[in-house]
Amino acid sequence: MIRSALQPRARRLAALAAPLLALATLGLATPAQAATAPSVTAFCDSGYGTFSCGAIASGGSGSYGYNWTAVQNAGFVSGTTTDSADGKCRINYAASVQVTVTDLGTGATTTRQAHFFCYATAP
């Protein structure tokens, strides 16, 4: 009697579990595996009213896209879509730029700012 009473419930559980298992094998039912944003370090150096910046990304899929934007007292002249960029800055002022790194495998993004002083001569 106990066995027959459990049978319908077991069938219902199996019927509910089957679609979830199918989704899990496709990677669609695993929110714990959400895209992890890459870790990013950004840095800049300046001299003679120009600057050079770089970004080091790690984590995620290992393939990254870069997008540099000027934030304050700086303007880019090259490399805004690579891991390094160059530009001109307002001499004797603090400057800042921003890089957004996109993990090309997952689409996850991370943004970092780099702050520096724009020197008239090499520091």
Long-range contacts (C-beta under 8 A, 24 or more apart in sequence): 35-60, 35-103, 35-106, 35-107, 35-108, 36-60, 36-103, 36-106, 36-108, 37-103, 37-108, 37-109, 37-110, 38-64, 38-101, 38-103, 38-108, 38-110, 39-110, 40-99, 40-101, 40-110, 40-111, 40-112, 41-112, 42-97, 42-98, 42-99, 42-112, 42-113, 42-114, 43-114, 44-95, 44-97, 44-114, 44-115, 44-116, 45-116, 45-123, 46-89, 46-95, 46-116, 46-117, 46-118, 46-119, 46-123, 47-119, 47-121, 47-122, 47-123, 48-119, 48-120, 48-121, 48-122, 49-88, 49-89, 49-90, 49-91, 49-118, 49-120, 50-86, 50-87, 50-88, 50-89, 51-86, 51-87, 51-88, 51-89, 51-95, 51-97, 51-116, 51-118, 52-84, 52-85, 52-86, 53-84, 53-85, 53-86, 53-87, 53-97, 53-99, 53-114, 54-83, 54-84, 54-85, 55-83, 55-84, 55-99, 55-101, 55-112, 56-83, 57-83, 57-101, 57-110, 59-103, 60-103, 60-105, 60-106, 60-108, 61-103, 61-104, 61-105, 61-106, 62-105, 63-103, 63-104, 63-105, 64-101, 64-102, 64-103, 64-104, 65-101, 65-102, 65-104, 66-99, 66-100, 66-101, 66-102, 67-99, 67-100, 67-102, 68-97, 68-98, 68-99, 69-97, 69-98, 69-99, 69-100, 70-97, 70-98, 71-95, 71-96, 71-97, 71-98, 71-113, 72-96, 73-118, 74-118, 89-116, 89-118, 90-118, 91-118, 91-119, 91-120, 92-118, 92-119, 92-120, 93-117, 93-118, 94-118
